[in-house]
Amino acid sequence: MEETKVEHFITCNGTKIWTDICGNRKKGYIILCNGGPGSCDYLKPVSEMMEDGYQVIRFEQRGCGRSDADGKYDLDTAIQDIEAIRVYYGIERWIVGGHSWGANLALIYAMRYPEHTEAVLYIAGNGLQRNREWSALYHANREKYGEEMPDMQYPANDEVNKQGNRCYQEFIQQPSLYKDIAGLKMKILFLCAKQDIRPDWPARQLCSLVRNGEIAFIEGAGHYMWLQNPTDMRSALRRFLKVD
């Protein structure tokens, strides 16, 4: 099957969103969500691990990188933008993935649109929680060990970060949150890095909560695990996706 590589700007409620689609769609489609919130696209190395079996879509949230800045950076708008991307590319069902905060965005999309979500890739996500001990340990680890970061082509947008985190904190206070997560039927891969300075117990909790959760740990790697151990990360993703 012919491989595709196309860059598109799509319009969502008057705002242009940058997208990029690469790969061979013999097994289907995947969309990847960046972390932050507020970061530009940095997930090309992750996309390349799966492009021989899937067409992988990367995008930049409004206000980030090449996408238009319009001040509408709430969680609902971010979810609507992902759904608009699905409709634009004419995809009925796809795998929704994300890294860090983007992992939470992917999971929330799956909760909102389970009928369009085949599976979820939850990569180095920090769970749906606001725990002081978790935060204190993360900051202590960052001070002690630091963190290797990928190259970012564009600066982060602090306003996207503020609005996104504020809406996220409101979202996780929903009384039915964990019941709704437990009701998810699609397969979910929780991919954690052994040397991540962020404690992984929230991801472990989520994995034990969902009925079709799988968890894998990447040795010798931090939060951006493809920088230190791309081989094992690639193997874990491809094993879950059943890519030969």
Accessible surface in RSA format (square Angstrom, percent):
REM  Atomic radii and reference values for relative SASA: ProtOr
REM  Chains: A
REM  Algorithm: Lee & Richards
REM  Probe-radius: 1.40
REM  Slices: 20
REM RES _ NUM      All-atoms   Total-Side   Main-Chain    Non-polar    All polar
REM                ABS   REL    ABS   REL    ABS   REL    ABS   REL    ABS   REL
RES MET A   1   144.13  74.6  73.43  48.6  70.70 168.3  88.66  75.4  55.47  73.5
RES GLU A   2   153.56  88.2 132.56 100.3  21.00  50.0  57.46 111.1  96.10  78.5
RES GLU A   3   114.99  66.0  93.16  70.5  21.83  52.0  26.78  51.8  88.21  72.0
RES THR A   4    40.43  28.8  36.06  36.6   4.37  10.4  21.70  29.1  18.72  28.3
RES LYS A   5   138.52  67.6 109.78  67.4  28.74  68.4  97.81  88.0  40.71  43.4
RES VAL A   6    54.19  35.7  49.93  45.2   4.26  10.3  54.19  47.1   0.00   0.0
RES GLU A   7    95.49  54.8  70.01  53.0  25.47  60.7  20.02  38.7  75.47  61.6
RES HIS A   8    62.34  34.1  59.57  41.4   2.77   7.1  34.17  35.2  28.17  32.8
RES PHE A   9   101.23  50.6  74.64  46.2  26.60  69.2  74.64  45.3  26.60  76.1
RES ILE A  10     5.42   3.1   3.00   2.2   2.42   5.8   5.42   3.9   0.00   0.0
RES THR A  11    90.92  64.7  61.19  62.0  29.73  70.9  41.67  56.0  49.25  74.5
RES CYS A  12     5.76   4.4   1.99   2.2   3.76   8.8   5.71  14.5   0.05   0.1
RES ASN A  13   118.25  81.5  82.21  79.4  36.04  86.8  32.14  77.4  86.11  83.2
RES GLY A  14    67.10  82.7   0.00   N/A  67.10  82.7  32.80  90.0  34.29  76.8
RES THR A  15     7.34   5.2   6.29   6.4   1.05   2.5   1.15   1.5   6.19   9.4
RES LYS A  16   111.70  54.5 111.70  68.5   0.00   0.0  54.31  48.9  57.39  61.1
RES ILE A  17     0.55   0.3   0.55   0.4   0.00   0.0   0.55   0.4   0.00   0.0
RES TRP A  18     3.51   1.4   3.51   1.7   0.00   0.0   3.51   1.9   0.00   0.0
RES THR A  19     0.00   0.0   0.00   0.0   0.00   0.0   0.00   0.0   0.00   0.0
RES ASP A  20     8.42   5.9   8.42   8.4   0.00   0.0   0.00   0.0   8.42   8.4
RES ILE A  21     8.07   4.6   8.07   6.0   0.00   0.0   8.07   5.8   0.00   0.0
RES CYS A  22     3.45   2.6   3.45   3.9   0.00   0.0   2.08   5.3   1.37   1.5
RES GLY A  23     0.00   0.0   0.00   N/A   0.00   0.0   0.00   0.0   0.00   0.0
RES ASN A  24    22.30  15.4  22.30  21.5   0.00   0.0   1.98   4.8  20.32  19.6
RES ARG A  25   116.97  49.1 108.63  55.4   8.34  19.9   2.18   3.0 114.78  69.6
RES LYS A  26   123.55  60.3  91.90  56.4  31.65  75.4  42.14  37.9  81.41  86.7
RES LYS A  27    86.39  42.1  61.31  37.6  25.09  59.7  28.83  25.9  57.57  61.3
RES GLY A  28    17.79  21.9   0.00   N/A  17.79  21.9  17.14  47.0   0.64   1.4
RES TYR A  29    45.99  21.5  44.29  25.2   1.70   4.4  23.96  18.0  22.03  27.2
RES ILE A  30     0.00   0.0   0.00   0.0   0.00   0.0   0.00   0.0   0.00   0.0
RES ILE A  31     0.00   0.0   0.00   0.0   0.00   0.0   0.00   0.0   0.00   0.0
RES LEU A  32     1.61   0.9   0.58   0.4   1.04   2.6   0.58   0.4   1.04   2.8
RES CYS A  33     0.17   0.1   0.17   0.2   0.00   0.0   0.17   0.4   0.00   0.0
RES ASN A  34    14.96  10.3   7.50   7.2   7.46  18.0   5.20  12.5   9.75   9.4
RES GLY A  35     2.99   3.7   0.00   N/A   2.99   3.7   1.03   2.8   1.96   4.4
RES GLY A  36    39.49  48.7   0.00   N/A  39.49  48.7  13.37  36.7  26.12  58.5
RES PRO A  37     2.43   1.8   0.00   0.0   2.43   8.8   0.44   0.4   1.99  12.4
RES GLY A  38     1.51   1.9   0.00   N/A   1.51   1.9   0.46   1.3   1.05   2.4
RES SER A  39    18.99  16.0  15.62  20.8   3.37   7.8   1.91   4.1  17.08  23.9
RES CYS A  40     1.28   1.0   0.65   0.7   0.62   1.5   0.00   0.0   1.28   1.4
RES ASP A  41    17.20  12.0   6.87   6.8  10.33  24.4   0.00   0.0  17.20  17.2
RES TYR A  42    14.59   6.8   3.55   2.0  11.05  28.7  10.72   8.1   3.87   4.8
RES LEU A  43     2.21   1.2   2.21   1.6   0.00   0.0   2.21   1.6   0.00   0.0
RES LYS A  44    82.11  40.1  82.11  50.4   0.00   0.0  70.15  63.1  11.95  12.7
RES PRO A  45    57.85  42.2  53.55  48.8   4.30  15.6  54.61  45.1   3.24  20.2
RES VAL A  46     0.37   0.2   0.37   0.3   0.00   0.0   0.37   0.3   0.00   0.0
RES SER A  47     0.00   0.0   0.00   0.0   0.00   0.0   0.00   0.0   0.00   0.0
RES GLU A  48    93.46  53.7  72.65  55.0  20.81  49.6  25.32  49.0  68.14  55.6
RES MET A  49    12.90   6.7  11.21   7.4   1.69   4.0  12.77  10.9   0.13   0.2
RES MET A  50     0.00   0.0   0.00   0.0   0.00   0.0   0.00   0.0   0.00   0.0
RES GLU A  51    21.55  12.4  20.84  15.8   0.70   1.7   7.42  14.4  14.12  11.5
RES ASP A  52    66.88  46.8  55.71  55.4  11.17  26.4  44.19 104.0  22.69  22.6
RES GLY A  53     0.00   0.0   0.00   N/A   0.00   0.0   0.00   0.0   0.00   0.0
RES TYR A  54     7.95   3.7   7.95   4.5   0.00   0.0   0.39   0.3   7.55   9.3
RES GLN A  55    10.72   6.0  10.72   7.8   0.00   0.0   0.00   0.0  10.72   8.1
RES VAL A  56     0.00   0.0   0.00   0.0   0.00   0.0   0.00   0.0   0.00   0.0
RES ILE A  57     0.00   0.0   0.00   0.0   0.00   0.0   0.00   0.0   0.00   0.0
RES ARG A  58    13.51   5.7  13.51   6.9   0.00   0.0   0.65   0.9  12.86   7.8
RES PHE A  59     4.95   2.5   4.73   2.9   0.22   0.6   4.73   2.9   0.22   0.6
RES GLU A  60     0.17   0.1   0.17   0.1   0.00   0.0   0.00   0.0   0.17   0.1
RES GLN A  61    16.68   9.3  14.67  10.7   2.01   4.8   8.44  18.0   8.24   6.2
RES ARG A  62     2.16   0.9   2.16   1.1   0.00   0.0   0.94   1.3   1.23   0.7
RES GLY A  63    10.23  12.6   0.00   N/A  10.23  12.6   0.77   2.1   9.46  21.2
RES CYS A  64     1.06   0.8   0.28   0.3   0.77   1.8   0.77   2.0   0.28   0.3
RES GLY A  65    27.34  33.7   0.00   N/A  27.34  33.7   0.61   1.7  26.73  59.9
RES ARG A  66    70.22  29.5  51.28  26.1  18.94  45.1  31.80  43.5  38.42  23.3
RES SER A  67     8.85   7.5   0.00   0.0   8.85  20.4   0.09   0.2   8.76  12.3
RES ASP A  68    60.56  42.4  55.36  55.1   5.20  12.3  16.36  38.5  44.20  44.1
RES ALA A  69    75.89  69.8  42.95  66.3  32.94  74.9  43.30  61.0  32.58  86.3
RES ASP A  70    53.08  37.2  20.32  20.2  32.77  77.5  31.94  75.2  21.14  21.1
RES GLY A  71    39.26  48.4   0.00   N/A  39.26  48.4  25.15  69.0  14.11  31.6
RES LYS A  72   111.64  54.5 107.95  66.2   3.68   8.8  68.58  61.7  43.06  45.9
RES TYR A  73     9.47   4.4   8.21   4.7   1.26   3.3   3.54   2.7   5.93   7.3
RES ASP A  74    44.50  31.2  44.33  44.1   0.17   0.4  21.87  51.5  22.64  22.6
RES LEU A  75     7.80   4.3   6.87   4.9   0.93   2.3   7.63   5.4   0.17   0.4
RES ASP A  76    70.17  49.2  69.38  69.1   0.79   1.9  12.71  29.9  57.46  57.3
RES THR A  77    17.76  12.6  17.76  18.0   0.00   0.0   4.10   5.5  13.67  20.7
RES ALA A  78     2.96   2.7   1.09   1.7   1.87   4.3   2.24   3.2   0.72   1.9
RES ILE A  79     0.20   0.1   0.20   0.1   0.00   0.0   0.20   0.1   0.00   0.0
RES GLN A  80    85.76  48.0  80.64  58.9   5.12  12.2  26.49  56.4  59.28  45.0
RES ASP A  81     2.36   1.7   2.31   2.3   0.05   0.1   1.55   3.6   0.81   0.8
RES ILE A  82     0.01   0.0   0.01   0.0   0.00   0.0   0.01   0.0   0.00   0.0
RES GLU A  83    23.58  13.5  23.58  17.8   0.00   0.0  16.00  31.0   7.57   6.2
RES ALA A  84    32.43  29.8  22.91  35.4   9.52  21.6  29.04  40.9   3.39   9.0
RES ILE A  85     0.00   0.0   0.00   0.0   0.00   0.0   0.00   0.0   0.00   0.0
RES ARG A  86    23.38   9.8  23.38  11.9   0.00   0.0   0.00   0.0  23.38  14.2
RES VAL A  87    92.34  60.8  78.91  71.4  13.43  32.4  81.78  71.1  10.56  28.6
RES TYR A  88   107.15  50.0  76.22  43.4  30.93  80.5  64.84  48.7  42.31  52.2
RES TYR A  89    39.96  18.7  16.82   9.6  23.14  60.2  21.30  16.0  18.66  23.0
RES GLY A  90    67.59  83.3   0.00   N/A  67.59  83.3  35.67  97.9  31.92  71.5
RES ILE A  91     4.69   2.7   1.12   0.8   3.56   8.6   3.60   2.6   1.09   2.9
RES GLU A  92   117.98  67.7 111.02  84.0   6.96  16.6  56.54 109.4  61.44  50.2
RES ARG A  93   110.63  46.5  98.04  50.0  12.59  30.0  40.89  55.9  69.75  42.3
RES TRP A  94     0.17   0.1   0.00   0.0   0.17   0.4   0.17   0.1   0.00   0.0
RES ILE A  95     4.28   2.4   4.28   3.2   0.00   0.0   4.28   3.1   0.00   0.0
RES VAL A  96     0.00   0.0   0.00   0.0   0.00   0.0   0.00   0.0   0.00   0.0
RES GLY A  97     0.00   0.0   0.00   N/A   0.00   0.0   0.00   0.0   0.00   0.0
RES GLY A  98     0.26   0.3   0.00   N/A   0.26   0.3   0.26   0.7   0.00   0.0
RES HIS A  99     0.22   0.1   0.22   0.2   0.00   0.0   0.22   0.2   0.00   0.0
RES SER A 100    21.09  17.8  20.47  27.3   0.63   1.4   2.75   5.9  18.35  25.7
RES TRP A 101    14.83   5.9  13.58   6.6   1.25   2.9  13.52   7.2   1.31   2.1
RES GLY A 102     0.00   0.0   0.00   N/A   0.00   0.0   0.00   0.0   0.00   0.0
RES ALA A 103     0.00   0.0   0.00   0.0   0.00   0.0   0.00   0.0   0.00   0.0
RES ASN A 104     0.98   0.7   0.98   0.9   0.00   0.0   0.71   1.7   0.27   0.3
RES LEU A 105     3.28   1.8   2.71   1.9   0.57   1.4   3.00   2.1   0.28   0.8
RES ALA A 106     0.00   0.0   0.00   0.0   0.00   0.0   0.00   0.0   0.00   0.0
RES LEU A 107     0.45   0.2   0.45   0.3   0.00   0.0   0.45   0.3   0.00   0.0
RES ILE A 108     2.43   1.4   2.18   1.6   0.25   0.6   2.18   1.6   0.25   0.7
RES TYR A 109     0.00   0.0   0.00   0.0   0.00   0.0   0.00   0.0   0.00   0.0
RES ALA A 110     0.00   0.0   0.00   0.0   0.00   0.0   0.00   0.0   0.00   0.0
RES MET A 111    37.14  19.2  15.02   9.9  22.12  52.7  15.85  13.5  21.30  28.2
RES ARG A 112    99.38  41.7  76.82  39.2  22.56  53.7  41.92  57.3  57.46  34.8
RES TYR A 113    49.59  23.2  49.59  28.2   0.00   0.0  23.12  17.4  26.46  32.6
RES PRO A 114    61.02  44.5  54.46  49.6   6.57  23.9  54.72  45.2   6.30  39.2
RES GLU A 115    97.32  55.9  81.71  61.8  15.61  37.2  60.19 116.4  37.13  30.3
RES HIS A 116    24.40  13.3  24.40  17.0   0.00   0.0  12.10  12.5  12.29  14.3
RES THR A 117     1.33   0.9   0.00   0.0   1.33   3.2   0.00   0.0   1.33   2.0
RES GLU A 118    74.86  43.0  66.15  50.0   8.72  20.8  18.73  36.2  56.13  45.8
RES ALA A 119     7.16   6.6   7.16  11.1   0.00   0.0   7.16  10.1   0.00   0.0
RES VAL A 120     0.00   0.0   0.00   0.0   0.00   0.0   0.00   0.0   0.00   0.0
RES LEU A 121     0.04   0.0   0.00   0.0   0.04   0.1   0.04   0.0   0.00   0.0
RES TYR A 122     1.29   0.6   0.65   0.4   0.64   1.7   0.65   0.5   0.64   0.8
RES ILE A 123     1.69   1.0   1.69   1.3   0.00   0.0   1.69   1.2   0.00   0.0
RES ALA A 124     6.04   5.6   0.00   0.0   6.04  13.7   4.48   6.3   1.56   4.1
RES GLY A 125     9.76  12.0   0.00   N/A   9.76  12.0   0.06   0.2   9.70  21.7
RES ASN A 126    40.29  27.8  38.55  37.2   1.74   4.2   4.40  10.6  35.89  34.7
RES GLY A 127     0.23   0.3   0.00   N/A   0.23   0.3   0.23   0.6   0.00   0.0
RES LEU A 128     4.70   2.6   0.00   0.0   4.70  11.8   0.00   0.0   4.70  12.6
RES GLN A 129    27.70  15.5  17.58  12.8  10.12  24.1  18.97  40.4   8.73   6.6
RES ARG A 130   182.84  76.8 148.54  75.7  34.30  81.7  45.58  62.3 137.26  83.2
RES ASN A 131    54.43  37.5  47.41  45.8   7.03  16.9   6.64  16.0  47.79  46.2
RES ARG A 132   220.45  92.6 209.28 106.7  11.17  26.6  82.71 113.0 137.74  83.5
RES GLU A 133   142.78  82.0 134.39 101.7   8.38  20.0  53.06 102.6  89.71  73.2
RES TRP A 134    23.51   9.4  21.40  10.4   2.11   5.0  22.90  12.2   0.62   1.0
RES SER A 135    41.45  35.0  41.45  55.3   0.00   0.0  21.00  44.7  20.45  28.6
RES ALA A 136    64.28  59.1  50.56  78.0  13.72  31.2  58.87  82.9   5.41  14.3
RES LEU A 137    90.29  50.3  87.06  62.3   3.23   8.1  89.37  62.8   0.92   2.5
RES TYR A 138    30.34  14.2  30.34  17.3   0.00   0.0  17.03  12.8  13.31  16.4
RES HIS A 139    87.01  47.6  82.21  57.1   4.81  12.3  57.63  59.4  29.39  34.2
RES ALA A 140    56.48  51.9  43.47  67.1  13.01  29.6  52.24  73.6   4.24  11.2
RES ASN A 141    29.14  20.1  29.02  28.0   0.12   0.3   0.55   1.3  28.59  27.6
RES ARG A 142   113.56  47.7 107.86  55.0   5.70  13.6  28.20  38.5  85.37  51.7
RES GLU A 143   155.88  89.5 128.27  97.0  27.60  65.7  51.46  99.5 104.42  85.3
RES LYS A 144   154.38  75.3 119.09  73.1  35.28  84.0  79.24  71.3  75.14  80.0
RES TYR A 145   142.84  66.7 107.00  60.9  35.83  93.2  83.47  62.7  59.36  73.2
RES GLY A 146    32.84  40.5   0.00   N/A  32.84  40.5  26.79  73.5   6.05  13.5
RES GLU A 147    53.97  31.0  18.05  13.7  35.92  85.5  19.18  37.1  34.78  28.4
RES GLU A 148   100.57  57.7  81.88  61.9  18.70  44.5  40.49  78.3  60.08  49.1
RES MET A 149   102.72  53.2  81.50  53.9  21.22  50.5  75.22  64.0  27.50  36.4
RES PRO A 150    15.61  11.4   7.16   6.5   8.45  30.7   9.72   8.0   5.88  36.6
RES ASP A 151   142.49  99.8 120.09 119.5  22.40  53.0  41.14  96.8 101.35 101.1
RES MET A 152    67.18  34.8  36.75  24.3  30.42  72.4  36.24  30.8  30.94  41.0
RES GLN A 153   130.07  72.7  94.81  69.3  35.26  84.0  42.31  90.1  87.76  66.6
RES TYR A 154    68.20  31.8  64.29  36.6   3.90  10.2  48.53  36.5  19.66  24.2
RES PRO A 155   117.40  85.6  98.32  89.6  19.08  69.4 109.80  90.7   7.60  47.3
RES ALA A 156    70.50  64.8  43.96  67.8  26.54  60.4  44.42  62.6  26.08  69.1
RES ASN A 157    35.12  24.2  29.02  28.0   6.10  14.7  11.20  27.0  23.92  23.1
RES ASP A 158   102.31  71.7  97.51  97.1   4.80  11.4  23.60  55.5  78.71  78.5
RES GLU A 159    77.53  44.5  74.68  56.5   2.86   6.8  36.77  71.1  40.76  33.3
RES VAL A 160     0.00   0.0   0.00   0.0   0.00   0.0   0.00   0.0   0.00   0.0
RES ASN A 161    50.13  34.6  50.13  48.4   0.00   0.0   8.49  20.4  41.64  40.2
RES LYS A 162   125.33  61.1 118.27  72.6   7.06  16.8  69.40  62.5  55.93  59.6
RES GLN A 163    29.09  16.3  29.09  21.3   0.00   0.0   2.46   5.2  26.63  20.2
RES GLY A 164     0.43   0.5   0.00   N/A   0.43   0.5   0.43   1.2   0.00   0.0
RES ASN A 165    49.50  34.1  49.40  47.7   0.10   0.2  19.16  46.1  30.34  29.3
RES ARG A 166   129.92  54.6 123.22  62.8   6.71  16.0  57.47  78.5  72.45  43.9
RES CYS A 167    26.26  19.9  23.72  26.5   2.54   6.0   4.63  11.7  21.63  23.3
RES TYR A 168     8.67   4.0   8.67   4.9   0.00   0.0   8.54   6.4   0.12   0.2
RES GLN A 169    41.63  23.3  41.63  30.4   0.00   0.0  19.15  40.8  22.48  17.0
RES GLU A 170   111.46  64.0 100.03  75.7  11.43  27.2  42.35  81.9  69.11  56.4
RES PHE A 171    26.32  13.2  20.03  12.4   6.29  16.4  26.12  15.8   0.20   0.6
RES ILE A 172    24.46  13.9  10.21   7.6  14.25  34.4  10.21   7.4  14.25  38.7
RES GLN A 173   131.35  73.4 104.90  76.7  26.45  63.0  45.25  96.3  86.10  65.3
RES GLN A 174    72.11  40.3  62.30  45.5   9.81  23.4  26.37  56.1  45.74  34.7
RES PRO A 175   145.87 106.3 103.53  94.4  42.34 153.9 115.77  95.6  30.10 187.1
RES SER A 176    47.62  40.2  43.25  57.7   4.37  10.1  32.44  69.1  15.18  21.3
RES LEU A 177     2.03   1.1   1.48   1.1   0.55   1.4   2.03   1.4   0.00   0.0
RES TYR A 178   109.78  51.3 108.35  61.6   1.42   3.7  89.21  67.0  20.56  25.3
RES LYS A 179   166.49  81.2 151.77  93.1  14.73  35.1 100.93  90.8  65.56  69.8
RES ASP A 180    63.65  44.6  52.38  52.1  11.27  26.6  17.87  42.1  45.78  45.7
RES ILE A 181     0.22   0.1   0.22   0.2   0.00   0.0   0.22   0.2   0.00   0.0
RES ALA A 182    34.48  31.7  27.90  43.1   6.58  15.0  28.18  39.7   6.30  16.7
RES GLY A 183    37.53  46.3   0.00   N/A  37.53  46.3  25.37  69.6  12.16  27.2
RES LEU A 184    10.53   5.9   8.07   5.8   2.46   6.2  10.33   7.3   0.20   0.5
RES LYS A 185   149.29  72.8 138.35  84.9  10.93  26.0  80.89  72.8  68.40  72.9
RES MET A 186    18.77   9.7   7.79   5.2  10.98  26.1  17.00  14.5   1.77   2.3
RES LYS A 187    73.58  35.9  72.41  44.4   1.17   2.8  57.05  51.4  16.53  17.6
RES ILE A 188     0.05   0.0   0.05   0.0   0.00   0.0   0.05   0.0   0.00   0.0
RES LEU A 189     5.27   2.9   5.21   3.7   0.06   0.1   5.21   3.7   0.06   0.2
RES PHE A 190     0.39   0.2   0.35   0.2   0.04   0.1   0.39   0.2   0.00   0.0
RES LEU A 191     0.72   0.4   0.07   0.0   0.65   1.6   0.07   0.0   0.65   1.8
RES CYS A 192     6.13   4.6   5.25   5.9   0.88   2.1   2.96   7.5   3.16   3.4
RES ALA A 193     4.22   3.9   0.00   0.0   4.22   9.6   0.00   0.0   4.22  11.2
RES LYS A 194    94.88  46.3  69.15  42.4  25.73  61.3  26.02  23.4  68.87  73.4
RES GLN A 195   105.46  59.0  88.60  64.8  16.85  40.1  55.51 118.1  49.95  37.9
RES ASP A 196    25.52  17.9   9.04   9.0  16.48  39.0   3.13   7.4  22.39  22.3
RES ILE A 197    13.08   7.4   9.86   7.3   3.22   7.8  12.50   9.0   0.59   1.6
RES ARG A 198    34.72  14.6  31.04  15.8   3.68   8.8   6.19   8.5  28.52  17.3
RES PRO A 199    21.04  15.3   7.40   6.7  13.64  49.6  18.89  15.6   2.15  13.4
RES ASP A 200    40.27  28.2  33.83  33.7   6.44  15.2  12.22  28.8  28.05  28.0
RES TRP A 201    89.33  35.8  88.72  42.9   0.61   1.4  75.73  40.4  13.59  22.1
RES PRO A 202     3.67   2.7   2.11   1.9   1.55   5.6   2.71   2.2   0.95   5.9
RES ALA A 203     2.25   2.1   2.06   3.2   0.19   0.4   2.06   2.9   0.19   0.5
RES ARG A 204   113.14  47.5 107.51  54.8   5.63  13.4  35.74  48.8  77.41  46.9
RES GLN A 205   107.67  60.2 102.17  74.7   5.50  13.1  36.27  77.2  71.40  54.2
RES LEU A 206     4.42   2.5   4.35   3.1   0.08   0.2   4.42   3.1   0.00   0.0
RES CYS A 207    18.55  14.0  13.25  14.8   5.30  12.5   2.36   6.0  16.19  17.5
RES SER A 208    98.05  82.9  58.14  77.6  39.91  91.9  51.98 110.7  46.07  64.5
RES LEU A 209    64.14  35.7  48.29  34.5  15.85  39.8  51.54  36.2  12.60  33.9
RES VAL A 210     9.42   6.2   0.42   0.4   9.00  21.7   0.42   0.4   9.00  24.4
RES ARG A 211   143.82  60.4 106.20  54.1  37.62  89.6  50.23  68.7  93.58  56.7
RES ASN A 212    61.14  42.2  53.05  51.3   8.09  19.5   9.63  23.2  51.51  49.8
RES GLY A 213    25.41  31.3   0.00   N/A  25.41  31.3   0.00   0.0  25.41  56.9
RES GLU A 214    76.02  43.6  70.98  53.7   5.03  12.0  34.92  67.5  41.10  33.6
RES ILE A 215    62.13  35.4  35.66  26.6  26.47  63.8  35.68  25.7  26.45  71.8
RES ALA A 216    20.49  18.8  15.79  24.4   4.69  10.7  20.49  28.8   0.00   0.0
RES PHE A 217    60.35  30.2  37.43  23.2  22.92  59.6  37.43  22.7  22.92  65.6
RES ILE A 218     4.49   2.6   4.14   3.1   0.35   0.8   4.49   3.2   0.00   0.0
RES GLU A 219   100.17  57.5  98.68  74.7   1.48   3.5  49.23  95.2  50.93  41.6
RES GLY A 220    50.85  62.7   0.00   N/A  50.85  62.7  33.97  93.2  16.89  37.8
RES ALA A 221     0.98   0.9   0.00   0.0   0.98   2.2   0.98   1.4   0.00   0.0
RES GLY A 222    14.34  17.7   0.00   N/A  14.34  17.7  12.61  34.6   1.73   3.9
RES HIS A 223     2.39   1.3   0.87   0.6   1.52   3.9   0.46   0.5   1.93   2.2
RES TYR A 224    18.71   8.7  17.94  10.2   0.78   2.0   0.02   0.0  18.69  23.0
RES MET A 225     0.00   0.0   0.00   0.0   0.00   0.0   0.00   0.0   0.00   0.0
RES TRP A 226    12.49   5.0   4.68   2.3   7.81  18.3   3.70   2.0   8.79  14.3
RES LEU A 227    63.33  35.3  33.69  24.1  29.64  74.5  36.74  25.8  26.59  71.5
RES GLN A 228    69.77  39.0  36.61  26.8  33.15  78.9  33.48  71.3  36.29  27.5
RES ASN A 229    26.35  18.2  24.44  23.6   1.91   4.6   6.41  15.4  19.94  19.3
RES PRO A 230    63.36  46.2  62.39  56.9   0.97   3.5  62.39  51.5   0.97   6.0
RES THR A 231    96.81  68.9  91.53  92.8   5.28  12.6  62.56  84.0  34.25  51.8
RES ASP A 232    63.06  44.2  60.31  60.0   2.75   6.5  11.37  26.8  51.69  51.5
RES MET A 233     0.00   0.0   0.00   0.0   0.00   0.0   0.00   0.0   0.00   0.0
RES ARG A 234   104.39  43.8 104.39  53.2   0.00   0.0  26.24  35.9  78.15  47.4
RES SER A 235    50.22  42.4  43.15  57.6   7.08  16.3  23.05  49.1  27.18  38.1
RES ALA A 236     4.23   3.9   1.61   2.5   2.62   6.0   1.84   2.6   2.39   6.3
RES LEU A 237     0.00   0.0   0.00   0.0   0.00   0.0   0.00   0.0   0.00   0.0
RES ARG A 238    22.56   9.5  21.98  11.2   0.59   1.4   8.05  11.0  14.52   8.8
RES ARG A 239   160.13  67.2 140.72  71.7  19.42  46.2  79.15 108.2  80.99  49.1
RES PHE A 240    15.14   7.6   4.08   2.5  11.07  28.8   8.81   5.3   6.33  18.1
RES LEU A 241     8.44   4.7   1.37   1.0   7.07  17.8   4.80   3.4   3.65   9.8
RES LYS A 242   137.00  66.8 122.25  75.0  14.75  35.1 107.89  97.1  29.11  31.0
RES VAL A 243    15.07   9.9   2.21   2.0  12.87  31.0   2.50   2.2  12.57  34.1
RES ASP A 244   168.83 118.3 118.70 118.1  50.13 118.5  70.23 165.3  98.60  98.3
END  Absolute sums over single chains surface
CHAIN  1 A    11145.3       8839.2       2306.1       5464.7       5680.6
END  Absolute sums over all chains
TOTAL         11145.3       8839.2       2306.1       5464.7       5680.6
